[in-house]
Amino acid sequence: MIDGKILIIDDNKSVLSALEILLQFEYKHIETLSNPNQIPSFKNLDHFDIVLLDMNFLAGVNTGNEGLYWLKEIKKKAPDISVIMITSYGAIDLAVDALKAGASDFILKPWNNDKLLATLKSAYVLKKSLKGPNKSKGNEAALKEISNPDENFIVGNSKALLALLSLTQKVAKTDVSVLITGENGTGKEVIARELHKLSSRKNEVFISVDMGSISESLFESELFGHTKGSFTDAKQDRIGKFEAANGGTLFLDEIGNLSLQLQAKLLSVIQNRVIVRVGANTPIPVDIRLVCATNCSLHQMVADGVFREDLLYRINTIHLEVPSLRDREKDILLLADFYLNKMSSKYGKEDMKINTAAQEKLMAYSWPGNVRELQHTIERAIILSESNVLKPDDFLLVSKSTTATDVTEPNTLDEMELMMINRVLHENNSNYSAAASQLGVSRQTLYNKIKKGKSNG
Ligand SMILES: Nc1ncnc2c1ncn2[C@@H]1O[C@H](COP(=O)(O)OP(=O)(O)OP(=O)(O)O)[C@@H](O)[C@H]1O
């Protein structure tokens, strides 16, 4: 658990409670505020590390300007606080304005819980390191707390996973750049953290950056930092993620999502190991271990002319491939058991078990969303089950052998609704928030509908 203080401001009560539930297991102190008008009189705002702020308050006209307005009010009262904006996909331009006005980052609705937690962690790390590479003792402690979470368990004993772990162990001792590939949710970040944990940099920071979510216009500022006044609203010096990772490991996730122009900027820093903050001209050397990850075939992208060969050559000194879950069936039940224990204690349910028929169902499934999907499937079953023995019906899965003929026709409207929910959950890798948003209902309504569907059938 991280000793950070988070304030969530959103006038949508279901968003507020979904975020509160998610974060209370990660951060020691969470407060919520459903009415932004209370911000000016809010006591001790500057005691918080991070504010999660909605960009579109329902009372406003959804221009996003309410969010920008409140961002500025918060920054006036507490200039050092990290503000992360929550916004919808259509409002990315506004989110960029928010970044220029001092927000640390933004999260798109519907959010992916893992990405949201990663964004918060990086904002927390950056906040603690705002004073630059000469971190104070207190900051260092906070950075270590984040960078070496004990929860990086790697579960599994399949041949494929053990071979990967053995290679990871060997590579960790060296300082070479590593490229980790694999399908979504296979555990690429888990392996990157393991590399860091086993390396000589283990007592330094591990900084993770989702390259897919950095906008073109803020790429340099985000990665290399900026100086006060370097562009409108750059109100204070800010270090970028390369500098924050100095001495440690920098994990660049979704590297295949970078445009060619940004690839060129990245290449030059990786080659020279020197950054220059936007608005400055002093080069700052950075000592980082670079680990990149992608689910794309970069070789194919090079052949297609959309990824630079010289960049691939730089980041790919060693290549680690994380196998999909269906290629390590031996790990499925081990992981299911691991998450069963973890989630049942999280939700205060004791002695949960998965019966044999349900285990067979889990084994027969193809897990397109890999370990993340398995994790969410177990979590959902634990939340919704009223018994402590989980049965096949507690798991909403589309069978591996599903073909057009396997899909039974719905007989009632309720059945049709449940089939649609299953399909959308499947499409969203079992992410409840994303599925609820796609279906145009709240998370709570989605839970209720699934519960009702289960009790009917
Ligand atoms: N072997 C494992 N043991 C335990 N948990 C695992 C394992 N592999 C992955 N996980 C868990 O599965 C989830 C997804 O893992 P991770 O984020 O590392 O995947 P990824 O391949 O980086 O995903 P993406 O491609 O979406 O970025 C995380 O919650 C992680 O803790």
The ligand as a Tripos MOL2 file, in Angstrom:
@<TRIPOS>MOLECULE
LIG
   31    33     1     0     0
SMALL
NO_CHARGES

@<TRIPOS>ATOM
      1 N1          2.7170  -14.5400  -14.2060 N.pl3     1 LIG1
      2 C1          1.9010  -13.6750  -13.5810 C.ar      1 LIG1
      3 N2          1.6110  -13.8610  -12.2890 N.ar      1 LIG1
      4 C2          0.7670  -13.0270  -11.6410 C.ar      1 LIG1
      5 N3          0.1720  -11.9800  -12.2080 N.ar      1 LIG1
      6 C3          0.4380  -11.7410  -13.4950 C.ar      1 LIG1
      7 C4          1.3210  -12.5580  -14.2480 C.ar      1 LIG1
      8 N4          1.4030  -12.0670  -15.4980 N.ar      1 LIG1
      9 C5          0.5920  -10.9940  -15.5280 C.ar      1 LIG1
     10 N5          0.0140  -10.7830  -14.3350 N.ar      1 LIG1
     11 C6         -0.9690   -9.7270  -14.0080 C.3       1 LIG1
     12 O1         -1.7710   -9.5280  -15.1570 O.3       1 LIG1
     13 C7         -2.0450   -8.1440  -15.3790 C.3       1 LIG1
     14 C8         -1.5000   -7.7440  -16.7330 C.3       1 LIG1
     15 O2         -0.0840   -7.7870  -16.6960 O.3       1 LIG1
     16 P1          0.8050   -6.6710  -17.4440 P.3       1 LIG1
     17 O3          0.2280   -5.3110  -17.2420 O.co2     1 LIG1
     18 O4          2.2170   -6.9000  -17.0370 O.co2     1 LIG1
     19 O5          0.5520   -7.1380  -18.9380 O.3       1 LIG1
     20 P2          1.0400   -6.4350  -20.2720 P.3       1 LIG1
     21 O6          1.4240   -7.5300  -21.1920 O.co2     1 LIG1
     22 O7          2.0760   -5.3940  -19.9430 O.co2     1 LIG1
     23 O8         -0.3220   -5.7500  -20.7300 O.3       1 LIG1
     24 P3         -0.5480   -4.6320  -21.8970 P.3       1 LIG1
     25 O9         -0.1240   -5.2570  -23.1720 O.co2     1 LIG1
     26 O10        -2.0250   -4.4080  -21.8750 O.co2     1 LIG1
     27 O11         0.2500   -3.4340  -21.4950 O.co2     1 LIG1
     28 C9         -1.3870   -7.4090  -14.2180 C.3       1 LIG1
     29 O12        -2.3270   -7.1770  -13.2140 O.3       1 LIG1
     30 C10        -0.3260   -8.3860  -13.7210 C.3       1 LIG1
     31 O13        -0.0630   -8.2120  -12.3450 O.3       1 LIG1
@<TRIPOS>BOND
     1     1     2 1
     2     2     3 ar
     3     2     7 ar
     4     3     4 ar
     5     4     5 ar
     6     5     6 ar
     7     6     7 ar
     8     6    10 ar
     9     7     8 ar
    10     8     9 ar
    11     9    10 ar
    12    10    11 1
    13    11    12 1
    14    11    30 1
    15    12    13 1
    16    13    14 1
    17    13    28 1
    18    14    15 1
    19    15    16 1
    20    16    17 2
    21    16    18 1
    22    16    19 1
    23    19    20 1
    24    20    21 2
    25    20    22 1
    26    20    23 1
    27    23    24 1
    28    24    25 2
    29    24    26 1
    30    24    27 1
    31    28    29 1
    32    28    30 1
    33    30    31 1
@<TRIPOS>SUBSTRUCTURE
     1 LIG1         1 GROUP 0 **** ****
